Each structure stands twice: as structure tokens, then as C-alpha cells.
């Protein structure tokens, strides 16, 4: 039976046309090399090389065999390299679910950095409500999720990659709209519209808990922030909301984002995976995220507004 080593041995001899040089190139003695070529010829039932005291040259059969041997060796080398790169998370594809709040800054930054470090990995993204990300992981619909305030359970693993300040989203005509920051308690008499609890339970609860820590129970308007945001009706309805700071990078018309002065009010963004996930590509994504978001120097600061 032909073996990989026989192809390497023959290719070396055919390229060098000298057994001594071929043996040196292969880091082996000449007698076993000559014996291996003889065995190969017996296996094929034909001479591949003409040997004289003055030269070694290919027969027509040998020239044909060399073309095929080179092709097989090249393909095998490619498969070996590709396998090793796939094992290192450098090849393949990754299906990434993401919650809507990450699309303003976190997802684009992570996507650009991952594309630069892993250009041959195809990153496929799909926006989902936070409540749907864990089921999507369990079903295999996505390989990983990038989520603000992810839902936690025993069968998913969550690793925080960044933390953001909370900002108050105010109509630009609001009495506090020109402030550089504000205490959440200053909004105690306002009507809030937050992300709907059934769509993002943990984020909703975090924001309500922040209001309670500030000493008041928030008055909540029916409906959800996402719809009011997309329809650009927050400002005209005079509604107040709370969100991660990066949301301020793409505000609807007539809104400003004012950071809260409470230093401990923050919202984390995490990469979430199945608890038994072992994909090297997923691990590569985590590593890139931790590098990109090792500090929040890139985060927005101060009051940000959308022009009217």
C-alpha cells in the first residue's frame, strides 16, 4: 500500500535527481531511501527512475507519478494547515446573536476587531430580544450571544466584556437637558418608558432597581422603549428612559442623553455561550472582546444630543 512517506521520498529524489542529496534533504540515510523507492516501484509494477553510474532521471511513468505525488502532497499539506488553523479558531464561521443595545458601539467595535484578527472566520450576526438569546443558544441557532444584562441560567455561561454608565434619555426641551450629569432622584416625578420586561427581563429589573435605590418607584408608561425609539416619538411625548451610555451614539431626533451621577449605576455587556461550549472560534471571540474592551476609554462622556 502506498504511504505518504513514499510520496515524499520519491518527490525528493525526482527533484534532486540524486539519491545522496535527496537523503540529506530528508534527513535520512541513503540505503533506506533507495530501498523505499524500489518498494514503491514494485508496488506500482513499473520503474519510475532510470539509474546509471552517472545520472538518475525520470521515466515517462515517473514524470506522470511525480505530478500526482506533488498534487497529493500539496493537498495534504493544505488539509493539515487548515485543520490546525480551525483548531486554533482561525477558520470557520460563528453565528452571533446580539441584543439591540449592543448595536450602537459594542457590536461594531467587536466585529471590526475580530475581522482584523480572524479575517477567515465568517461572522454571521442576528439581532434578537435578550429573552430569546438563551433559547437560541440551547437550540443551536446561534453559537454565542453578545448581550446587555443577559438572562442567567444554569445551562449558559456568561462572561462580562464591558461595563457602561447609565444615561437618562430626555427630550431636549426638558429642564435638565443641558446638564452634564444628573442624580436619578431628580427624575422621581417623571414618567418613564423602559425596555419591556418580557423582552429583556434582567435589564428592565436593573433599571427599576436603580430607581428604587434612588428613593422612588418609577412611574412606567405602557409600551416599550424599542418601539418608541424606532418611531422617534420619545421626545414629542415627553417620555424619559434609561439606557446604557453607548445608546447615546445614535439618538432619535429631539433627544439628549445625560449620564447619571451615581458612580455605581452601571450595566454590563457579556458574551454568553452554552455552558459546555468548546469551540475555539467562540474562545477567540471572547479573547478579542476582552482586548477591545479592556477599559472604557472609548466610551461616550457628557451630554449627547440628536439635532432637531
Backbone bond lengths (Angstrom), bond angles and torsions (degrees), N, CA, C in turn:
res aa  C-N    CA-C-N  psi(-1)  N-CA   C-N-CA  omega(-1)  CA-C   N-CA-C  phi
1 X - - - 1.465 - - 1.526 109.97 -
2 X 1.343 115.55 134.81 1.456 119.74 178.36 1.517 110.58 -66.74
3 X 1.311 115.99 139.28 1.454 121.82 178.83 1.522 110.00 -120.28
4 X 1.323 114.58 158.66 1.464 120.39 179.03 1.527 111.25 -55.59
5 X 1.328 116.21 -39.62 1.474 119.29 -177.57 1.523 111.73 -65.45
6 X 1.334 117.02 -32.86 1.457 119.38 178.47 1.527 111.15 -63.82
7 X 1.328 116.04 -38.30 1.459 119.70 178.11 1.526 110.92 -66.33
8 X 1.322 116.46 -41.10 1.468 119.79 177.94 1.526 111.15 -65.05
9 X 1.332 115.59 -43.47 1.467 119.62 -179.97 1.526 110.59 -60.81
10 X 1.337 115.59 -49.22 1.458 118.61 -177.23 1.522 111.20 -64.60
11 X 1.335 118.27 -41.84 1.459 120.81 179.95 1.518 111.13 -60.06
12 X 1.341 117.02 -41.13 1.465 120.31 179.49 1.519 111.28 -63.24
13 X 1.344 116.76 -44.59 1.467 120.22 179.88 1.525 110.09 -66.48
14 X 1.335 117.21 -42.80 1.454 120.89 -178.12 1.526 111.76 -65.00
15 X 1.324 117.27 -33.08 1.460 120.42 179.87 1.525 112.12 -80.42
16 X 1.320 116.78 -34.83 1.462 120.21 -179.87 1.526 111.97 -85.96
17 X 1.351 116.55 -28.33 1.469 122.96 -172.94 1.520 111.09 50.49
18 X 1.333 113.42 39.30 1.467 121.03 179.87 1.519 107.06 -162.07
19 X 1.335 116.68 120.13 1.463 120.29 -175.57 1.525 112.13 -66.79
20 X 1.323 117.07 -36.95 1.467 120.14 -178.70 1.526 111.04 -64.75
21 X 1.344 115.54 -47.28 1.464 118.84 -179.86 1.529 111.07 -66.39
22 X 1.339 115.91 -38.48 1.466 119.13 179.31 1.525 110.82 -63.65
23 X 1.349 116.16 -41.99 1.460 120.33 179.70 1.527 110.39 -63.00
24 X 1.336 116.26 -40.87 1.460 120.16 178.64 1.539 110.34 -63.78
25 X 1.305 115.70 -42.45 1.477 120.81 178.79 1.525 111.81 -62.11
26 X 1.339 115.62 -35.57 1.460 120.89 -178.57 1.524 112.97 -88.11
27 X 1.331 116.87 -1.81 1.465 122.66 -179.75 1.538 110.21 58.60
28 X 1.345 115.17 50.42 1.460 120.39 178.16 1.526 108.87 -146.85
29 X 1.319 116.17 167.92 1.462 120.59 178.44 1.528 109.37 -77.89
30 X 1.340 115.58 157.51 1.469 119.49 -177.57 1.526 113.48 -70.58
31 X 1.359 120.42 -41.13 1.478 119.04 -176.43 1.535 113.61 -57.98
32 X 1.338 120.45 -47.33 1.469 118.08 178.16 1.522 112.85 -65.30
33 X 1.337 117.37 -29.18 1.459 119.90 176.52 1.526 110.38 -66.00
34 X 1.334 116.00 -46.76 1.468 119.80 178.37 1.524 111.01 -60.96
35 X 1.329 116.35 -40.07 1.465 120.40 179.78 1.529 110.98 -65.21
36 X 1.336 116.77 -39.04 1.467 120.43 179.86 1.520 111.25 -65.43
37 X 1.349 117.34 -37.88 1.468 120.22 179.18 1.526 110.15 -68.31
38 X 1.326 116.33 -39.61 1.478 120.36 177.44 1.530 109.84 -62.16
39 X 1.314 116.14 -42.20 1.465 120.05 179.41 1.529 110.62 -63.48
40 X 1.326 115.83 -38.26 1.462 120.34 178.42 1.519 110.27 -64.00
41 X 1.320 116.57 -44.38 1.459 120.12 -179.98 1.528 111.16 -63.86
42 X 1.329 116.72 -39.31 1.461 119.42 176.68 1.529 111.00 -63.90
43 X 1.319 115.48 -39.15 1.467 120.21 179.17 1.527 110.82 -62.19
44 X 1.341 116.12 -39.31 1.461 120.98 -177.98 1.524 112.44 -85.31
45 X 1.316 116.40 -19.11 1.467 120.48 -179.57 1.506 113.64 76.02
46 X 1.339 117.20 26.03 1.463 120.04 178.84 1.524 109.58 -158.31
47 X 1.332 115.59 155.63 1.459 120.20 176.12 1.528 109.84 -78.86
48 X 1.302 114.96 137.18 1.454 120.87 177.45 1.526 112.00 -104.20
49 X 1.338 114.70 -23.41 1.462 120.70 -176.99 1.517 109.97 -132.37
50 X 1.317 116.08 142.89 1.466 121.99 170.30 1.516 106.45 -100.31
51 X 1.341 116.09 123.76 1.458 120.85 -177.41 1.526 108.78 -113.94
52 X 1.303 116.91 127.52 1.466 121.72 171.41 1.521 106.76 -129.58
53 X 1.320 115.58 177.73 1.479 118.80 179.76 1.520 111.17 -70.23
54 X 1.351 115.91 -16.21 1.460 118.55 -176.21 1.523 114.05 -109.35
55 X 1.327 117.11 -20.38 1.451 117.19 -175.46 1.526 111.66 -156.81
56 X 1.316 113.11 162.72 1.468 122.71 169.96 1.530 106.12 -125.86
57 X 1.332 117.13 127.02 1.462 119.81 178.72 1.525 109.82 -139.23
58 X 1.317 114.02 158.90 1.460 120.88 -178.63 1.521 111.35 -79.04
59 X 1.312 116.00 141.23 1.456 120.49 166.82 1.530 107.99 -80.65
60 X 1.329 116.89 172.07 1.468 119.24 176.51 1.528 110.19 -60.29
61 X 1.329 116.24 -40.01 1.464 120.11 178.11 1.523 109.99 -64.97
62 X 1.335 116.26 -39.13 1.462 120.39 179.30 1.516 112.24 -64.13
63 X 1.348 116.88 -39.75 1.462 120.16 178.50 1.528 110.64 -63.64
64 X 1.347 115.83 -41.47 1.461 119.91 178.13 1.523 111.03 -64.60
65 X 1.343 115.39 -43.35 1.461 119.10 -179.10 1.524 111.10 -65.06
66 X 1.340 117.57 -34.58 1.459 121.18 -179.33 1.530 111.07 -63.36
67 X 1.332 116.77 -40.97 1.470 120.25 178.54 1.534 110.53 -59.13
68 X 1.324 115.87 -47.03 1.461 119.98 179.82 1.505 112.38 -67.60
69 X 1.344 116.56 -39.95 1.464 120.20 -179.73 1.525 110.99 -62.56
70 X 1.328 116.08 -42.55 1.465 119.21 179.26 1.530 111.11 -63.05
71 X 1.326 115.92 -41.53 1.453 119.73 -179.44 1.530 110.72 -63.35
72 X 1.331 116.56 -43.99 1.465 120.54 179.63 1.524 110.76 -64.35
73 X 1.327 117.15 -43.28 1.462 120.35 -179.94 1.526 111.32 -64.69
74 X 1.338 116.41 -40.25 1.468 119.69 178.33 1.523 110.60 -63.75
75 X 1.342 116.00 -43.57 1.463 119.58 -179.54 1.524 111.09 -65.78
76 X 1.329 116.18 -39.26 1.457 119.37 178.72 1.525 110.94 -65.86
77 X 1.332 115.96 -41.80 1.462 119.13 177.56 1.524 110.88 -61.15
78 X 1.338 116.22 -40.10 1.458 120.24 179.05 1.526 110.66 -63.56
79 X 1.328 116.59 -44.54 1.460 120.56 -179.44 1.528 110.62 -62.37
80 X 1.326 116.51 -41.62 1.464 120.39 179.83 1.530 110.25 -63.74
81 X 1.333 116.48 -46.13 1.468 119.92 179.98 1.526 111.09 -63.68
82 X 1.356 115.49 -43.67 1.461 119.25 -179.27 1.525 111.02 -64.14
83 X 1.332 116.80 -39.61 1.462 120.83 178.99 1.521 110.81 -62.77
84 X 1.315 115.73 -44.46 1.467 119.65 179.69 1.529 111.28 -65.38
85 X 1.342 116.46 -38.44 1.464 119.36 179.43 1.529 110.92 -69.73
86 X 1.334 115.97 -37.86 1.464 118.57 176.88 1.525 110.46 -63.92
87 X 1.335 116.17 -39.74 1.465 120.41 178.68 1.522 111.55 -65.60
88 X 1.332 116.17 -25.33 1.464 120.49 178.60 1.528 112.27 -91.97
89 X 1.346 117.06 3.58 1.456 120.69 179.75 1.508 114.17 77.95
90 X 1.340 117.83 22.99 1.459 121.59 -176.63 1.519 112.84 -99.64
91 X 1.323 118.63 -8.75 1.463 122.91 -179.96 1.517 109.45 -135.53
92 X 1.320 116.11 153.51 1.456 120.22 175.37 1.516 111.42 120.40
93 X 1.307 116.68 -153.74 1.460 121.66 179.78 1.522 109.38 -141.85
94 X 1.315 115.75 157.89 1.456 121.43 179.47 1.524 108.13 -139.55
95 X 1.314 116.10 124.62 1.464 122.29 177.38 1.528 108.00 -94.22
96 X 1.328 115.94 114.51 1.457 121.71 -173.84 1.524 110.42 -114.87
97 X 1.323 116.36 115.25 1.451 120.34 170.65 1.519 109.34 -83.34
98 X 1.335 116.97 149.41 1.464 118.45 179.03 1.519 110.01 -145.38
99 X 1.321 115.16 146.09 1.459 120.63 176.34 1.520 109.05 -83.05
100 X 1.333 116.31 153.44 1.467 120.18 -168.92 1.525 112.75 -60.77
101 X 1.322 118.84 -31.83 1.462 120.27 -176.92 1.518 112.93 -68.07
102 X 1.328 118.76 -16.76 1.464 120.63 -179.63 1.515 112.83 -83.85
103 X 1.337 118.07 -11.56 1.465 119.40 -172.33 1.527 113.45 -76.68
104 X 1.335 118.02 -11.77 1.457 120.45 -177.07 1.529 112.09 -77.50
105 X 1.315 117.50 -36.38 1.463 120.33 -176.71 1.521 112.49 -146.37
106 X 1.324 117.30 -47.28 1.459 120.68 -171.14 1.521 111.95 -63.27
107 X 1.324 117.45 -50.99 1.461 120.21 -179.56 1.524 112.39 -63.52
108 X 1.336 120.34 -47.33 1.467 118.72 178.66 1.523 113.54 -59.51
109 X 1.336 116.80 -41.39 1.469 118.91 179.94 1.513 111.32 -65.60
110 X 1.326 116.53 -44.41 1.457 120.33 179.29 1.520 110.48 -64.91
111 X 1.335 116.96 -42.28 1.456 120.45 -179.61 1.521 112.42 -61.59
112 X 1.320 117.28 -44.05 1.470 120.52 179.45 1.525 111.09 -64.51
113 X 1.316 116.43 -44.04 1.470 119.71 -179.31 1.527 111.37 -65.47
114 X 1.327 116.19 -40.61 1.470 119.30 -179.48 1.522 110.93 -68.83
115 X 1.340 117.17 -37.93 1.465 120.08 177.66 1.518 110.67 -63.52
116 X 1.333 117.20 -37.29 1.470 120.74 179.41 1.526 111.47 -68.18
117 X 1.328 116.92 -43.10 1.468 120.18 -176.18 1.524 113.01 -83.71
118 X 1.343 117.99 -23.64 1.463 122.04 -178.08 1.530 109.62 -135.33
119 X 1.336 116.57 65.94 1.477 120.11 -172.60 1.519 114.75 -63.51
120 X 1.326 118.28 -19.22 1.467 119.73 -177.75 1.521 113.01 -102.01
121 X 1.324 116.32 12.00 1.470 120.69 171.71 1.526 107.99 -100.24
122 X 1.319 116.39 125.30 1.458 121.20 178.46 1.527 109.22 -83.21
123 X 1.333 116.10 119.72 1.461 121.56 -179.66 1.524 108.59 -101.35
124 X 1.339 116.05 113.72 1.454 122.31 -178.13 1.529 108.12 -107.80
125 X 1.322 117.81 120.00 1.460 120.99 -174.24 1.532 111.18 -111.01
126 X 1.319 115.11 150.51 1.460 121.21 177.44 1.520 109.01 -147.08
127 X 1.342 116.28 123.74 1.463 120.42 179.11 1.522 109.78 -77.00
128 X 1.334 116.04 135.26 1.460 122.03 -179.36 1.521 109.19 -142.68
129 X 1.330 115.93 156.94 1.455 119.66 169.37 1.526 108.50 -68.58
130 X 1.309 116.01 147.20 1.472 120.29 -178.06 1.524 111.82 -55.22
131 X 1.326 116.44 -38.54 1.463 119.92 -178.43 1.518 112.63 -64.37
132 X 1.331 117.44 -20.76 1.466 120.99 -177.39 1.523 113.60 -96.01
133 X 1.329 117.02 -7.90 1.464 119.11 -175.00 1.526 112.24 -70.31
134 X 1.329 118.40 -45.21 1.463 120.43 179.55 1.531 111.53 -61.91
135 X 1.356 119.47 -45.73 1.466 118.49 175.25 1.514 112.92 -59.70
136 X 1.334 117.64 -35.75 1.463 120.54 178.40 1.522 111.03 -66.00
137 X 1.335 116.78 -36.30 1.464 120.61 175.67 1.526 110.33 -66.02
138 X 1.317 115.92 -45.45 1.471 119.56 -177.95 1.526 111.78 -62.08
139 X 1.314 116.75 -38.05 1.465 120.62 -177.66 1.525 112.83 -80.30
140 X 1.331 116.91 -12.55 1.458 120.16 -177.23 1.515 113.16 86.66
141 X 1.346 118.06 7.67 1.461 120.57 178.77 1.526 111.59 -66.24
142 X 1.327 116.85 -30.72 1.464 121.74 173.78 1.529 108.48 -132.00
143 X 1.328 115.27 156.62 1.468 120.88 179.84 1.522 112.01 -92.04
144 X 1.327 115.72 -28.08 1.463 121.30 -179.10 1.518 107.30 -155.53
145 X 1.326 115.37 164.34 1.461 120.27 179.53 1.518 109.62 -136.33
146 X 1.315 115.37 142.04 1.461 122.52 173.89 1.512 106.39 -109.59
147 X 1.321 116.20 114.77 1.465 118.42 -166.49 1.525 112.07 -140.89
148 X 1.326 115.74 136.31 1.466 122.14 170.29 1.526 108.06 -80.86
149 X 1.331 115.84 128.20 1.476 121.25 -179.85 1.526 111.08 46.84
150 X 1.344 117.15 64.33 1.471 119.86 -174.66 1.521 112.60 -66.04
151 X 1.326 113.95 153.69 1.458 119.76 174.37 1.529 108.27 -73.93
152 X 1.304 118.05 136.23 1.457 122.88 -174.11 1.525 110.84 -106.60
153 X 1.305 117.10 140.32 1.462 122.35 175.65 1.520 108.32 -156.88
154 X 1.321 116.31 169.11 1.464 120.73 -173.93 1.517 113.01 -69.38
155 X 1.326 117.84 -22.84 1.463 119.28 -175.04 1.523 113.60 -98.96
156 X 1.337 117.95 8.44 1.456 120.25 174.10 1.529 109.22 -126.65
157 X 1.315 114.87 149.83 1.461 121.38 177.53 1.523 108.24 -110.39
158 X 1.319 116.59 135.32 1.455 121.25 -176.55 1.522 109.40 -125.63
159 X 1.323 116.45 127.81 1.454 121.40 177.57 1.518 110.61 -124.96
160 X 1.324 117.07 116.96 1.464 120.94 -177.93 1.519 110.69 -67.12
161 X 1.346 116.60 133.58 1.459 121.03 178.89 1.525 112.29 -113.35
162 X 1.333 117.70 -21.07 1.464 119.47 174.79 1.520 109.67 -158.89
163 X 1.314 115.35 161.11 1.458 121.76 177.14 1.524 107.95 -131.47
164 X 1.333 116.63 135.78 1.466 120.83 -177.35 1.522 110.94 -122.87
165 X 1.320 114.56 149.49 1.455 119.61 171.62 1.528 110.07 -66.87
166 X 1.306 115.42 158.02 1.459 121.30 174.58 1.522 108.14 -91.87
167 X 1.333 116.64 137.66 1.458 121.18 175.37 1.521 109.19 -117.22
168 X 1.332 114.91 150.79 1.459 121.31 172.36 1.525 108.04 -93.68
169 X 1.310 116.77 128.66 1.463 121.93 177.40 1.527 107.34 -95.32
170 X 1.334 115.71 117.13 1.470 121.64 -173.94 1.529 110.26 -125.71
171 X 1.322 117.46 149.35 1.473 119.31 168.56 1.529 109.04 -60.41
172 X 1.317 117.24 143.05 1.463 118.45 -176.45 1.532 112.98 -69.06
173 X 1.337 116.84 -3.88 1.470 120.94 174.49 1.531 111.98 -97.05
174 X 1.307 117.06 0.18 1.460 121.16 -177.65 1.530 110.23 -67.60
175 X 1.321 116.13 149.40 1.472 121.75 -178.21 1.525 113.26 -60.44
176 X 1.339 118.06 -22.61 1.468 121.11 -178.91 1.534 112.44 -105.96
177 X 1.322 117.40 8.09 1.465 120.59 -171.94 1.522 113.60 -66.64
178 X 1.343 117.63 -22.91 1.465 118.96 -177.70 1.526 112.85 -95.81
179 X 1.312 116.38 10.03 1.478 120.50 179.97 1.527 110.89 -79.36
180 X 1.338 117.17 149.27 1.467 121.29 174.37 1.520 111.29 -77.90
181 X 1.331 115.96 -28.54 1.462 121.58 172.31 1.521 107.55 -158.65
182 X 1.319 115.97 170.49 1.468 119.40 179.70 1.519 108.88 -153.66
183 X 1.320 114.78 154.34 1.469 120.33 174.36 1.521 108.15 -82.59
184 X 1.309 116.33 138.50 1.458 120.47 -178.11 1.526 111.16 -58.77
185 X 1.306 116.46 -32.11 1.476 120.07 -179.89 1.517 112.12 -61.30
186 X 1.334 117.92 -22.87 1.460 121.13 178.51 1.523 112.32 -68.78
187 X 1.334 116.99 -10.77 1.463 121.35 -179.47 1.524 111.52 -106.45
188 X 1.305 117.15 15.07 1.471 120.68 -172.25 1.528 113.28 -62.07
189 X 1.326 118.11 -26.03 1.468 120.39 -178.09 1.534 112.38 -95.12
190 X 1.327 117.04 1.35 1.464 120.52 -176.76 1.524 111.75 -83.82
191 X 1.328 114.89 162.62 1.466 121.47 173.04 1.529 107.70 -99.18
192 X 1.332 116.35 127.17 1.464 122.04 -176.39 1.521 111.06 -104.54
193 X 1.318 114.91 150.64 1.459 121.08 165.91 1.530 106.20 -126.12
194 X 1.311 116.36 118.38 1.456 121.94 -175.55 1.531 109.94 -114.31
195 X 1.323 115.03 169.97 1.455 119.16 172.96 1.523 108.42 -57.67
196 X 1.329 116.68 137.67 1.464 120.44 -176.10 1.521 110.24 -65.13
197 X 1.318 116.22 138.19 1.460 120.30 -174.85 1.519 112.42 -63.41
198 X 1.331 117.29 -36.81 1.466 118.28 -178.39 1.528 112.46 -68.97
199 X 1.335 117.16 -18.79 1.464 120.88 179.93 1.525 111.80 -92.72
200 X 1.306 116.70 -33.54 1.465 121.14 179.47 1.529 108.99 -147.12
201 X 1.350 116.67 75.94 1.472 120.54 -172.07 1.521 113.93 -55.96
202 X 1.319 117.08 -47.54 1.468 118.75 -172.94 1.526 111.16 -70.48
203 X 1.335 117.95 -41.31 1.458 119.97 178.74 1.522 110.27 -62.64
204 X 1.317 117.57 -43.91 1.465 121.32 176.98 1.527 110.53 -56.96
205 X 1.326 116.64 -46.93 1.469 120.40 -177.17 1.525 111.63 -67.33
206 X 1.339 117.44 -35.36 1.464 120.64 178.20 1.524 110.47 -62.95
207 X 1.328 117.09 -42.68 1.462 120.66 -178.34 1.523 111.51 -70.54
208 X 1.318 117.64 -39.55 1.466 120.70 176.46 1.532 109.87 -64.36
209 X 1.336 116.26 -41.79 1.467 119.78 179.26 1.521 111.56 -62.95
210 X 1.345 117.36 -34.57 1.461 120.53 177.78 1.533 110.39 -63.23
211 X 1.326 115.99 -40.71 1.469 119.39 177.53 1.528 110.61 -63.34
212 X 1.309 115.70 -42.17 1.463 119.11 -179.68 1.526 111.04 -64.32
213 X 1.326 116.79 -38.49 1.465 118.97 177.11 1.531 110.71 -64.85
214 X 1.341 115.43 -27.82 1.470 119.51 178.52 1.517 111.84 -81.37
215 X 1.339 117.17 -1.39 1.454 121.05 172.43 1.507 116.08 99.75
216 X 1.326 118.75 15.86 1.461 118.87 179.33 1.531 111.00 -148.63
217 X 1.323 114.53 157.31 1.458 121.80 175.05 1.537 106.89 -95.23
218 X 1.331 117.79 120.83 1.468 118.35 -174.93 1.532 112.11 -67.11
219 X 1.329 115.50 138.44 1.464 121.03 172.78 1.526 106.57 -83.76
220 X 1.326 116.06 115.35 1.458 120.56 -173.29 1.514 111.92 -102.72
221 X 1.308 114.97 130.58 1.466 121.87 174.92 1.526 108.51 -82.89
222 X 1.321 117.29 141.36 1.463 119.70 176.96 1.526 109.82 -65.43
223 X 1.319 115.98 158.96 1.456 120.52 -175.34 1.514 109.94 97.86
224 X 1.314 115.93 -175.39 1.453 119.33 -176.85 1.509 112.53 -131.27
225 X 1.307 115.83 154.01 1.461 121.74 -179.10 1.522 111.46 -59.55
226 X 1.330 116.99 -40.91 1.462 119.62 -173.30 1.528 111.41 -59.75
227 X 1.332 116.75 -46.87 1.468 120.08 -179.25 1.524 110.93 -65.15
228 X 1.326 116.43 -44.42 1.463 119.54 179.67 1.527 111.04 -64.03
229 X 1.323 116.10 -34.58 1.465 121.58 178.08 1.527 110.23 -65.77
230 X 1.323 116.83 -51.11 1.459 120.75 -176.96 1.529 111.18 -64.74
231 X 1.325 117.59 -35.17 1.464 121.17 179.82 1.529 112.68 -82.55
232 X 1.333 116.58 -6.71 1.469 123.93 179.36 1.530 111.69 55.63
233 X 1.337 115.03 48.26 1.462 119.40 -179.84 1.531 112.43 -114.34
234 X 1.342 117.30 3.42 1.460 119.71 -179.14 1.518 111.74 -59.44
235 X 1.334 115.53 -49.36 1.461 119.40 -174.92 1.523 111.23 -66.16
236 X 1.321 116.82 -45.60 1.458 119.06 -175.15 1.524 112.42 -68.58
237 X 1.329 117.49 -23.67 1.456 120.63 178.15 1.530 111.97 -91.01
238 X 1.327 116.05 -3.16 1.459 119.89 178.49 1.516 113.58 68.34
239 X 1.345 117.45 30.22 1.459 120.93 -175.36 1.528 111.29 -91.32
240 X 1.324 115.55 150.90 1.459 123.60 179.21 1.522 108.01 -111.51
241 X 1.336 116.54 143.99 1.456 118.82 174.74 1.521 109.60 -142.85
242 X 1.303 115.24 171.50 1.458 123.00 177.27 1.520 107.96 -127.98
243 X 1.338 116.28 142.95 1.465 119.55 -175.82 1.519 110.09 -159.74
244 X 1.352 117.42 166.43 1.465 119.81 172.81 1.530 110.13 -64.09
245 X 1.307 117.00 150.73 1.459 122.01 -172.13 1.525 113.96 -59.95
246 X 1.345 118.21 -35.04 1.459 119.50 -176.34 1.521 112.91 -66.07
247 X 1.339 117.52 -19.26 1.465 121.01 176.12 1.527 110.12 -58.14
248 X 1.329 116.91 -27.21 1.459 121.89 -177.30 1.523 113.25 -66.65
249 X 1.322 118.08 -10.13 1.459 120.61 -178.58 1.520 112.88 -74.99
250 X 1.313 118.64 -13.29 1.463 120.82 -178.83 1.528 109.48 -145.61
251 X 1.322 115.71 66.04 1.459 121.32 -174.93 1.527 111.87 -79.20
252 X 1.322 116.94 146.01 1.464 120.02 169.56 1.533 109.92 -64.17
253 X 1.299 114.83 161.34 1.463 120.30 -179.09 1.530 111.22 -57.47
254 X 1.343 115.38 139.56 1.450 120.95 173.01 1.509 115.96 83.37
255 X 1.344 117.74 5.68 1.466 121.19 179.83 1.512 110.91 -109.22
256 X 1.332 115.34 152.14 1.463 121.94 167.99 1.517 108.01 -126.28
257 X 1.317 115.72 155.48 1.464 121.63 176.51 1.516 108.33 -116.54
258 X 1.317 116.38 120.66 1.464 121.67 -179.03 1.524 108.31 -116.70
259 X 1.348 119.06 119.69 1.460 121.02 -179.72 1.519 112.19 -62.68
260 X 1.322 115.92 146.05 1.461 120.54 173.89 1.520 109.48 -75.48
261 X 1.312 115.39 145.11 1.464 119.75 -179.42 1.521 112.71 -81.61
262 X 1.351 116.74 -13.38 1.465 119.54 178.73 1.532 109.44 -70.05
263 X 1.347 119.23 114.25 1.470 121.43 -174.61 1.521 113.98 -67.90
264 X 1.314 117.59 -23.96 1.465 119.64 -175.68 1.529 113.12 -89.14
265 X 1.329 117.80 -6.43 1.459 119.57 179.09 1.526 109.12 -84.36
266 X 1.313 115.99 105.68 1.459 121.45 -178.12 1.524 108.94 -144.41
267 X 1.322 115.48 159.06 1.461 122.00 179.55 1.519 108.57 -126.37
268 X 1.313 115.96 129.56 1.452 119.24 -178.07 1.523 111.41 -92.64
269 X 1.326 114.78 149.14 1.464 122.19 170.62 1.520 106.96 -113.40
270 X 1.321 116.68 136.30 1.468 120.65 -174.73 1.519 111.11 -131.88
271 X 1.305 115.09 156.30 1.462 121.23 166.01 1.520 106.74 -95.12
272 X 1.316 115.88 125.17 1.461 122.33 -175.32 1.522 108.79 -114.54
273 X 1.329 115.97 135.85 1.461 121.39 179.74 1.529 108.96 -138.51
274 X 1.313 114.74 170.05 1.463 118.44 169.07 1.526 108.19 -63.00
275 X 1.310 116.46 147.05 1.456 119.80 -173.99 1.519 111.27 -65.76
276 X 1.337 118.41 -25.56 1.461 121.90 -179.88 1.525 112.41 -100.97
277 X 1.338 117.65 18.12 1.463 121.20 -177.50 1.527 110.93 -67.16
278 X 1.344 116.76 130.23 1.466 121.26 -179.39 1.521 112.22 -125.45
279 X 1.321 118.04 7.43 1.464 121.01 -176.53 1.524 111.08 -61.42
280 X 1.341 117.47 128.85 1.467 119.18 176.76 1.523 112.41 -66.27
281 X 1.329 117.83 -25.89 1.463 119.82 178.43 1.526 109.88 -69.53
282 X 1.332 116.76 -41.04 1.457 120.10 177.30 1.526 110.11 -62.98
283 X 1.319 116.46 -41.85 1.462 119.91 178.24 1.525 110.69 -63.97
284 X 1.342 116.50 -36.90 1.460 119.97 176.81 1.518 110.94 -64.18
285 X 1.335 117.26 -39.29 1.459 120.87 177.94 1.526 110.59 -62.00
286 X 1.336 116.17 -43.57 1.471 119.68 178.05 1.529 110.37 -59.20
287 X 1.320 116.21 -46.18 1.467 120.21 -177.34 1.519 111.35 -62.38
288 X 1.334 116.75 -42.71 1.462 120.28 178.80 1.526 110.01 -63.33
289 X 1.334 116.65 -43.22 1.463 120.49 -178.99 1.522 111.16 -60.34
290 X 1.321 117.37 -42.78 1.463 120.64 -178.72 1.523 111.07 -66.53
291 X 1.335 116.28 -30.36 1.471 120.01 176.71 1.523 110.93 -73.26
292 X 1.330 116.39 -44.43 1.461 120.90 -177.71 1.521 111.43 -65.31
293 X 1.330 116.05 -40.98 1.463 120.45 -173.20 1.525 111.71 -107.76
294 X 1.342 116.47 38.33 1.464 118.90 -179.09 1.524 111.39 -72.32
295 X 1.305 117.09 -15.83 1.462 121.26 170.23 1.518 107.09 -151.34
296 X 1.311 116.42 171.12 1.457 120.71 -178.07 1.526 111.21 -106.11
297 X 1.341 115.84 33.19 1.454 119.50 -179.91 1.525 111.47 -62.20
298 X 1.340 115.74 -26.56 1.455 120.15 -177.91 1.517 112.52 -83.23
299 X 1.336 116.98 -9.60 1.468 120.13 -172.38 1.522 110.82 -67.49
300 X 1.323 115.43 155.91 1.451 119.92 177.89 1.516 109.78 -69.58
301 X 1.289 117.53 157.80 1.470 120.58 178.06 1.517 109.10 -146.82
302 X 1.325 116.66 148.99 1.446 121.08 178.83 1.516 112.60 76.44
303 X 1.322 115.95 -175.55 1.452 121.70 -175.81 1.513 109.59 -76.76
304 X 1.333 116.98 133.28 1.465 122.63 177.65 1.517 107.65 -125.09
305 X 1.304 116.55 138.02 1.453 119.20 -178.33 1.513 111.00 -131.50
306 X 1.312 115.96 157.50 1.451 122.09 170.69 1.517 107.80 -102.13
307 X 1.341 115.98 135.31 1.458 119.39 -176.50 1.524 111.31 -66.29
308 X 1.276 114.88 151.92 1.479 119.93 -178.83 1.519 109.09 -83.03
